[in-house]
Amino acid sequence: MPINDLARSDTVTAGPNTPVTELAGTMDEENVGSIVITNDETPIGIVTDRDLAVRILGEKRDPTEQTAEDVMTDDLCTIEPGAGFYQAANLMADHGIRRLPVCEDNTLVGIITADDVTELLADEQQKLGNIIRSQRPEY
């Protein structure tokens, strides 16, 4: 299954100069755990709720003086929309990440998360369970 079928196209984005207090508010309002930092339509980093906790609170930095650029992960791992589900899962595992921006020609077109992958696997397991239940003898 191609990532394009699983990825969310309504990715929440912000610019590198966005204050972290605004990022935290946006995460709360949008009910997301990350914001992709873009320069125009090109992703240049990602800020997660964990980044805010560890890099701001954990390091006792003043959040009113920090921007996305100060806390973002800038060695961004991305995937193309035509890539497969297993490739995305392998990239996440290899890089220890839970969120994978989907890019086409360096333009952000969506995001897939570990939660999305887990939900897909659970749905597939449920279908297999239904097949097994329908074919087994009654006890």
Phi and psi in degrees as a GROMACS rama.xvg file:
@    title "Ramachandran Plot"
@    xaxis  label "Phi"
@    yaxis  label "Psi"
@TYPE xy
-71.6737  147.173  PRO-2
-55.4704  -34.3378  ILE-3
-54.2686  -31.1231  ASN-4
-76.0864  -19.9248  ASP-5
-105.739  -29.9664  LEU-6
-67.1836  147.293  ALA-7
-86.1587  131.271  ARG-8
-90.2857  -11.5273  SER-9
-93.1301  53.0623  ASP-10
-66.1858  135.004  THR-11
-84.908  128.394  VAL-12
-128.362  163  THR-13
-155.011  164.75  ALA-14
-86.1353  164.081  GLY-15
-65.4765  -21.5084  PRO-16
-93.397  7.03951  ASN-17
-68.6628  128.904  THR-18
-62.0678  144.462  PRO-19
-64.636  -27.7405  VAL-20
-64.4423  -35.6194  THR-21
-70.3614  -39.4379  GLU-22
-59.6692  -46.044  LEU-23
-61.7394  -42.3654  ALA-24
-63.4056  -40.6859  GLY-25
-66.27  -41.2652  THR-26
-58.7215  -41.698  MET-27
-66.099  -48.683  ASP-28
-62.9066  -40.4494  GLU-29
-89.3931  -6.2049  GLU-30
56.9465  49.2601  ASN-31
-125.784  161.11  VAL-32
-105.516  3.98753  GLY-33
-156.232  157.418  SER-34
-132.818  126.655  ILE-35
-80.9887  128.987  VAL-36
-92.2531  124.474  ILE-37
-123.047  153.796  THR-38
-116.573  105.766  ASN-39
61.2077  -121.696  ASP-40
-100.984  0.987926  GLU-41
-92.1629  122.751  THR-42
-72.0566  132.974  PRO-43
-121.041  -5.86256  ILE-44
-179.758  -179.821  GLY-45
-146.027  141.562  ILE-46
-119.305  126.134  VAL-47
-108.628  165.382  THR-48
-60.4891  -33.4027  ASP-49
-66.981  -39.4548  ARG-50
-57.2421  -42.4448  ASP-51
-64.3495  -42.3221  LEU-52
-66.8559  -47.4193  ALA-53
-78.8757  -45.6046  VAL-54
-86.1693  -16.332  ARG-55
-107.607  -64.3537  ILE-56
-67.7521  -46.1063  LEU-57
-63.0226  -33.4178  GLY-58
-95.8447  6.70834  GLU-59
54.0272  40.5877  LYS-60
-85.8215  153.384  ARG-61
-77.5334  112.924  ASP-62
-63.5679  -23.6023  PRO-63
-74.9726  -10.6456  THR-64
-109.63  6.84875  GLU-65
-111.219  147.742  GLN-66
-118.645  172.856  THR-67
-54.8125  -42.5359  ALA-68
-60.7954  -29.0465  GLU-69
-72.9871  -26.8968  ASP-70
-120.507  -7.71046  VAL-71
-70.2083  153.025  MET-72
-85.03  119.921  THR-73
-104.904  -4.55928  ASP-74
-93.6726  67.4291  ASP-75
-69.1323  130.491  LEU-76
-99.0259  127.361  CYS-77
-128.281  171.3  THR-78
-140.458  152.571  ILE-79
-85.5329  151.789  GLU-80
-61.1951  -28.0054  PRO-81
-84.738  -5.1007  GLY-82
-66.8648  158.942  ALA-83
-87.1983  163.124  GLY-84
-56.7414  -44.3638  PHE-85
-66.9114  -35.6233  TYR-86
-62.9069  -41.5059  GLN-87
-63.6656  -45.6835  ALA-88
-61.2779  -41.0452  ALA-89
-65.6558  -41.1057  ASN-90
-61.6825  -44.0704  LEU-91
-61.1373  -45.5642  MET-92
-65.8842  -45.8232  ALA-93
-62.5249  -34.4694  ASP-94
-102.378  -2.00035  HIS-95
63.2274  41.8614  GLY-96
-120.991  155.931  ILE-97
-109.879  -9.57476  ARG-98
-133.117  133.036  ARG-99
-131.934  104.76  LEU-100
-62.9368  142.541  PRO-101
-104.34  123.419  VAL-102
-128.792  142.644  CYS-103
-127.685  121.045  GLU-104
53.2039  46.3609  ASP-105
63.3543  15.9846  ASN-106
-112.159  131.39  THR-107
-68.3338  125.392  LEU-108
-121.417  -6.31118  VAL-109
171.777  -170.601  GLY-110
-151.742  144.614  ILE-111
-124.75  140.671  ILE-112
-119.402  164.57  THR-113
-60.0691  -33.2472  ALA-114
-64.1184  -38.9868  ASP-115
-62.8871  -43.1517  ASP-116
-64.6151  -44.0936  VAL-117
-62.5387  -41.5418  THR-118
-63.1248  -41.7087  GLU-119
-61.4748  -46.3924  LEU-120
-61.8809  -40.5724  LEU-121
-63.4232  -41.8966  ALA-122
-61.8396  -42.6073  ASP-123
-66.2833  -40.0709  GLU-124
-62.9234  -38.9539  GLN-125
-62.7423  -41.995  GLN-126
-62.81  -43.3978  LYS-127
-63.5844  -39.8229  LEU-128
-61.2677  -40.1948  GLY-129
-63.4543  -39.8049  ASN-130
-63.175  -47.1753  ILE-131
-61.8417  -45.7281  ILE-132
-61.5529  -36.7045  ARG-133
-73.4595  -20.1562  SER-134
-107.931  -5.17193  GLN-135
-90.6886  152.285  ARG-136
-73.3509  153.751  PRO-137
-73.8646  147.794  GLU-138
